[in-house]
Amino acid sequence: MKNVTEELLRTYFDGNMQVFRHHMYEYQKGLRDLILHTTTSDFQDEMVRILEKNNIAYLIHSPADTKVNVFFGDERCINVLKSIGKKNRSECTDEEDFILGIMLGYDRLKQCERFLERNDKNGMVEVLIG
Protein backbone atom coordinates (compact mmCIF):
# COMPACT_ATOMS: atom_id res chain seq x y z
CA MET A 1 0.00 0.00 0.00
CA LYS A 2 1.25 3.48 -0.82
CA ASN A 3 2.14 5.93 1.90
CA VAL A 4 -0.66 8.41 2.40
CA THR A 5 0.76 11.84 2.96
CA GLU A 6 -1.02 14.78 4.47
CA GLU A 7 -0.73 16.57 1.11
CA LEU A 8 -2.34 13.64 -0.70
CA LEU A 9 -5.20 13.58 1.81
CA ARG A 10 -5.69 17.34 1.48
CA THR A 11 -5.73 17.07 -2.33
CA TYR A 12 -8.30 14.26 -2.17
CA PHE A 13 -10.40 16.15 0.36
CA ASP A 14 -10.30 19.35 -1.67
CA GLY A 15 -11.21 17.49 -4.88
CA ASN A 16 -14.07 15.62 -3.27
CA MET A 17 -15.45 18.74 -1.65
CA GLN A 18 -15.14 20.66 -4.93
CA VAL A 19 -17.42 18.10 -6.59
CA PHE A 20 -19.81 18.32 -3.63
CA ARG A 21 -19.84 22.12 -3.83
CA HIS A 22 -20.48 21.92 -7.58
CA HIS A 23 -23.46 19.65 -6.85
CA MET A 24 -24.67 22.25 -4.33
CA TYR A 25 -24.31 24.96 -6.98
CA GLU A 26 -26.36 22.93 -9.49
CA TYR A 27 -29.11 22.40 -6.92
CA GLN A 28 -29.16 26.02 -5.74
CA LYS A 29 -29.32 27.30 -9.33
CA GLY A 30 -32.27 25.02 -10.09
CA LEU A 31 -30.43 22.80 -12.56
CA ARG A 32 -31.24 19.66 -10.60
CA ASP A 33 -33.89 18.82 -8.01
CA LEU A 34 -32.09 15.82 -6.56
CA ILE A 35 -28.39 15.05 -6.26
CA LEU A 36 -26.59 11.83 -5.40
CA HIS A 37 -23.04 12.35 -4.15
CA THR A 38 -21.12 9.16 -3.37
CA THR A 39 -18.05 9.56 -1.21
CA THR A 40 -16.16 8.03 1.68
CA SER A 41 -17.66 8.22 5.13
CA ASP A 42 -14.81 10.57 6.14
CA PHE A 43 -16.63 13.48 4.49
CA GLN A 44 -20.09 12.77 5.85
CA ASP A 45 -19.98 15.11 8.86
CA GLU A 46 -18.70 18.05 6.81
CA MET A 47 -21.34 17.53 4.13
CA VAL A 48 -24.14 17.26 6.69
CA ARG A 49 -22.90 20.47 8.33
CA ILE A 50 -23.00 22.30 4.97
CA LEU A 51 -26.42 20.90 4.00
CA GLU A 52 -27.96 21.81 7.36
CA LYS A 53 -26.39 25.28 7.27
CA ASN A 54 -28.04 25.82 3.87
CA ASN A 55 -31.34 24.26 5.01
CA ILE A 56 -31.21 21.58 2.29
CA ALA A 57 -33.05 18.29 2.80
CA TYR A 58 -30.86 15.20 2.65
CA LEU A 59 -30.81 11.46 3.16
CA ILE A 60 -27.72 9.34 3.73
CA HIS A 61 -27.36 5.68 2.84
CA SER A 62 -24.27 3.62 3.59
CA PRO A 63 -23.96 0.84 1.01
CA ALA A 64 -20.54 -0.15 2.36
CA ASP A 65 -18.51 0.41 5.52
CA THR A 66 -16.39 3.14 4.00
CA LYS A 67 -18.80 4.62 1.43
CA VAL A 68 -21.84 6.84 1.81
CA ASN A 69 -24.47 7.96 -0.66
CA VAL A 70 -25.57 11.48 0.17
CA PHE A 71 -28.87 12.32 -1.52
CA PHE A 72 -29.86 15.96 -1.24
CA GLY A 73 -32.21 18.42 -2.84
CA ASP A 74 -35.87 19.29 -2.84
CA GLU A 75 -37.65 17.96 0.23
CA ARG A 76 -40.36 16.35 -1.91
CA CYS A 77 -37.72 14.29 -3.71
CA ILE A 78 -36.13 13.26 -0.43
CA ASN A 79 -39.58 12.23 0.85
CA VAL A 80 -40.07 10.02 -2.22
CA LEU A 81 -36.74 8.33 -1.45
CA LYS A 82 -37.79 7.84 2.16
CA SER A 83 -41.08 6.29 1.05
CA ILE A 84 -39.22 3.86 -1.22
CA GLY A 85 -37.17 2.98 1.83
CA LYS A 86 -34.33 1.11 0.12
CA LYS A 87 -30.80 1.61 1.43
CA ASN A 88 -29.09 0.46 -1.75
CA ARG A 89 -30.12 0.95 -5.37
CA SER A 90 -29.53 -2.76 -6.03
CA GLU A 91 -32.40 -3.50 -3.60
CA CYS A 92 -34.85 -1.43 -5.65
CA THR A 93 -37.52 -2.99 -7.79
CA ASP A 94 -37.20 -2.27 -11.49
CA GLU A 95 -39.83 0.45 -11.18
CA GLU A 96 -38.16 2.07 -8.14
CA ASP A 97 -34.78 2.00 -9.90
CA PHE A 98 -36.34 3.68 -12.95
CA ILE A 99 -38.01 6.38 -10.85
CA LEU A 100 -34.80 7.07 -8.94
CA GLY A 101 -32.78 7.37 -12.15
CA ILE A 102 -35.29 9.79 -13.67
CA MET A 103 -35.39 11.85 -10.44
CA LEU A 104 -31.59 12.10 -10.49
CA GLY A 105 -31.72 13.43 -14.04
CA TYR A 106 -30.09 10.45 -15.71
CA ASP A 107 -30.56 10.08 -19.45
CA ARG A 108 -34.20 9.10 -19.99
CA LEU A 109 -33.56 6.77 -22.91
CA LYS A 110 -30.78 4.98 -21.03
CA GLN A 111 -33.09 4.62 -18.05
CA CYS A 112 -35.70 3.09 -20.36
CA GLU A 113 -33.07 0.69 -21.72
CA ARG A 114 -31.97 -0.19 -18.16
CA PHE A 115 -35.57 -0.80 -17.13
CA LEU A 116 -36.25 -3.02 -20.14
CA GLU A 117 -33.01 -4.98 -19.60
CA ARG A 118 -33.80 -5.53 -15.92
CA ASN A 119 -37.33 -6.65 -16.78
CA ASP A 120 -36.11 -8.89 -19.60
CA LYS A 121 -33.78 -10.68 -17.16
CA ASN A 122 -36.83 -11.39 -15.06
CA GLY A 123 -38.66 -12.77 -18.12
CA MET A 124 -41.26 -10.01 -17.96
CA VAL A 125 -40.78 -8.24 -21.29
CA GLU A 126 -42.32 -9.55 -24.49
CA VAL A 127 -41.01 -8.19 -27.73
CA LEU A 128 -43.82 -7.36 -30.10
CA ILE A 129 -42.87 -7.21 -33.74
CA GLY A 130 -45.57 -5.68 -35.75
HELIX and SHEET records of a PDB file:
HELIX    1   1 GLU A    6  GLN A   28  1                                  23    
HELIX    2   2 SER A   41  PHE A   43  5                                   3    
HELIX    3   3 GLN A   44  LYS A   53  1                                  10    
HELIX    4   4 GLU A   75  ILE A   84  1                                  10    
HELIX    5   5 ARG A   89  GLU A   91  5                                   3    
HELIX    6   6 ASP A   94  MET A  103  1                                  10    
HELIX    7   7 ARG A  108  LYS A  121  1                                  14    
SHEET    1   A 3 LEU A  34  THR A  40  0                                        
SHEET    2   A 3 LYS A  67  GLY A  73 -1                                        
SHEET    3   A 3 ALA A  57  HIS A  61 -1                                        
END                                                                             
